[in-house]
Amino acid sequence: MVWMRALLYGVPAALLLFLVAAFLNATRVTATKANEMANGSTVEPSNLNPILSADSAASEVQSVIFNGLLKYDQNLEITGDLAKSWSMRQTTTFFAPTPADALAVAAKLESLRDRWAAWSLQSVRTDGLAILLDLTLPGLDTSREIFETLQTDNLDKLHIVRVGVKSSARESLDLFLQTAPSAPFIVRRWIDTSSAFELTVQGDPAPLVSDLKTYYASQPSLEATVETGEMLDFLAEPEVTFLLQPNVRWHDGEPFTSRDAAFTFRSLIDETVGSPRKSDFELVSKVETPDDLTFRVTYRKPFSPALGSWMIPLIPAHILEGKPAAWWAEHFNRSPIGTGPFKFDEWRVNEYVRVVRNPGFFRGSPWLESIVFRVLPDQLALRLAFETRQVDFWSADPWAVGTVQKDPRFTVFSYPSASYSYVGWNLRRPLFQDQRVRQALAQAVNVPGMIKYILYGNGVQSTGPFTPQLWFFNPNVEPFPYDPVAAGKLLDEAGWVRGPDGIRVRDGKRFSFTLITSSASETRRDIATLVQDNLRAIGVEVVVETYEWVVFVTKFVSKGNFDACVLGWTVPPDYDLFQVWHSSQSNPDQLNMVAYNNPKVDQWLSQIRQEFRREEIIRIAGEIQSTIYADQPYLFLYVPQATAVMWNEAYRICRPGPDGTWIDEPVEITKAGWSYWSDYFYRPEHPPAVLATGKVIRREARTP
């Protein structure tokens, strides 16, 4: 019996001692890493190449390793990053039938100099048949007004001719132009993709179309298609010139130059790279590098999100140029080289990614020695890691918000999140192609109950792809109510009637599908279970499957290989949703993974990209939001209230102030979030040396 007592009492005691030892060891490890910030997440980055990844876990790590030309400041205004300044202008070009007509148009514009200031017109010159106007502000409205003023001057129209080929578009175009009698009338050439190009022709496009068809008929192996597309009154080509920061170096010591910006652009549009961010750069007609510190971008039409697109982190030409994608995957995507305040140090799969201080950072070395991004298996492990101070910040579970807000040990940051959760219906599946079905599913799921019981009231119902704090959000879009009876009627109308076992059937097919999500997110697993229960009540069978995050994204979501998925988007303060909702963006590894296709929305998505007027952006964004919400390609669920928790006085901020001073203050929320100043975070037990100087302004509360 002695051995029995030893077994009964000894094993639990040993286990207890093990747990105590583990706790003490964890505390010791924390102490030895006193100048390291520890962040936690339940998902692992897909990779750390910023032009390839699209997940928030990767973005969090990349944000301290890389820089873009521009960034948002703490008030969400655009400011310089790798670019110290920038300027915008536009060349608008009209075309006349003869050089004499062009000179006459220019003379008329000279006679209207009293209107130049209102038009933001700086100069006018001619070049053969072309009349070139230099404008200080990009956009279509002013150019259209000038064109209408000149209507009596017999200006020519322009036509775009699009050619699709199976071989190299650039090579095919070069071969055609060697023999084309209509080539002199081509005023612009543009390679759209490796298998398509566009030619803009002055006047009647018929001769060019005839020449193209004749040429490709004589080259049957090329299998080309020739189409006449958009008609234009003029060319409006904006230009952005970036002046780069001097003395910026990559983490390996090589200088950062305009070559890197140009290389990043070429990589973004390279189909062999397959960047999901490509659509932000498809309107670029050329990039130029006049010198090492000047980078110029010309667009083939006005593109109002242009500045925001250049927040994309830049990648190093001296490392990646000329290397195949397989080399990138092996040597860079998991061990990147950037220009940011921290350098990549180590990645242990399913454990952590660590970055270390970059003493050569162009804005000055950060105070922290390192940051570790820990990967925890689930929310419970993340919470325990926070409570044992193994991670310094915790995105509190909704059920815990009330408790942590009352706990005097913690500093709590609560704010409306720039994100929403959704169930995405794969519209490639016949099951979800009827709008009535999607609207029925929206009314069958108890979203208000989800907010109450899953979020503990910390959120609002989503009404589309914009979140309420955005200035272009449409507040007039009403959410679908929770109404299972109305949902059942819609399914009846769509031909889905209940079968003998209660599951709806149409044409012999059961209404049954698989709903997938990430195993790491307890909240998303709860969403999937609630959706399953609610839809069962109206006769829809849902099978829930969960996968490890990287498998979930790379094998299923990115490939469009799913019926339905539970996911969420973090929404930047940007009205350009082309990448997520335009029908052209639904190929594998692109962001329209549900294959949404609405021609009206496609038109608005293209239109808003050319709009610079605030009131028109609000109007078009409102149309986009209301139409997408009515179409329900996603079952839009909720916008959560975000709550980040930090141990009191775990960190302070010492950031540059005016006139060479430093501002020492607590960590507080900004419009850009609580972590905006993380480059300047420090632990009070490791104060930066500048605090000992006489140039510090100490604040205990942020001044308004």
ABEGO torsion letter per residue (X at the ends): XAAAAAAAAAAAAAAAAAAAAAAAAAAAAAAAAAABBBBBBABBBABABAAABABAAAAAAAAAABBBABBBBAAGBBBBBABABBBBBBBBBBBBABAAAAAAAAAAAAAAAAAAAAAGBABBBBBEABBBBBBABBEAAAAAAAAAAAAAAGBBBBBBBBBBBABBAAAAAAAAAAABAAAAABABBBBABAABBBBBBBEBAAAAAAAAAAAAAABAAAGBBBBBBBBBABBBBBBBBBBBBBGBBBAAGBBBBAAAAAAAAAAAABAAAGBAAAAAAAABABBBBABAABBBBBBABBBAAAAAAAABBBBBAAAABGBBAAAAAAAAAABBBBABABBBABBBBGABBBBBBBAABAAEBBABABBBBBBBABAAAAAAAAAAGABABBBBBAAAAAAAAABAABBBBBBBBBBBBBBBBBAABAAAABAAAAAAAAAABBAAAAAAAAAGGBEBBBAEABBAABAABBAABBBBBBBAAAAAAAAAAAGBBBBAAGBBBBGGBBBBBBBBBBAABAAAAAAAAAAAAAAAAAGBBBBBBBBBAAAAAAAAAAAGBBABBBBBBBBBBBABAAAAABAAAABBGBABAAGBBBAAAAAAAAAAAABABAAAAAAAAAAAAAAAAAAGABBBBBBBBBBBBBBBGABBBBBBBBGGBBBBBBBBBBAAEAAAAAAABBBAABBBAAAABAABBBBABBBX
